């Protein structure tokens, strides 16, 4: 199966999601957070830096639960930023 390249909008969305998760993590270490969420620290690092622009829902849900972030609030913040970017264009 060939995976199509991500669009610039998808990449930007992944970067926003990663930044929000990083912010929610606060001072908690990436290692502790990743282990508690059941993902590798490298995976979490890639998500937070936007290198994984389309992480699985299960992964995002697990990390969000560990850092105390609401999935609804995360998606709302990502969508709001996307709408603001579209309006500015």
N, C-alpha and C positions, 0 to 999 in steps of 0.2 A: 504494500500500500504506500503510495506516494503522498507525503504530506505537503500541502500547498504552503508557500511562504506566507507569513503573517503580513497583514496590511499595517500601514503606519498607525492607524487607529487602534488596532489590536495590541500593538507594541506599547503605545502610550497608555492604554487601559491597564495593561499588565504592570507598567511602571508605577501607575497611580495606586493600584492595589498593593503592590509590594511596599510602597512608601507608607501606606496606611497601616499595614501589618507591622512594619518596623516601628512606627510611632506607637502603636498599641502595645508592643512588646516592652517599651520603656527601658528600664535599667536591667531587666531580666536578661541573662546571657542567652546567646543564640543556641548554645549547646543544651542548656536546661529546657528551653522552649521547644526545641526540635524533639528532644527525647520524650518530653511530656506529650507532644502531639503525635508521636509515633512516626516521625519522618527523620531523614538524615539531616545533620546540620548543614551539609552542602546544599541539599534541596532547599532548605529554608533560606539560606544565604542567596541562592539564585533567584528565588521568588522575591525576596526583599530588594534585590538590586535590579529587578526587572529582566533578568536574563532568561527566566521562564515566564513568558508573557501569558501563557494559558495554563496555569496549574489546574489540577483536577479539583472538582468541587469538594471531594472528600478531604483532600489535603488542606484546602482553604478553610473548610469547616472545622477541622481538627485544630489547626493553628489558631483560628479565631476563638474557639472555645477555651484554649489554654490561656490566651492573652485577655480574655474577657471582652472580646469584641462581638457585637451583634452582626450577623450576616446581613440583615436588613440595612443596618446603618453603614456597613462597608459598601454594599452595592449602591446605596443612595449617594454616598460620597463620591464613588467612582463615576456614577451616572451624572451627578451634578457637575463635576469637573469636565466631563465629556460634553455636556450641553453648553457649559460656559465657553469651552474651546470652540465649539461649532458656531456659537453666536458671535464670537470675536472674528471669525473668518470671513 
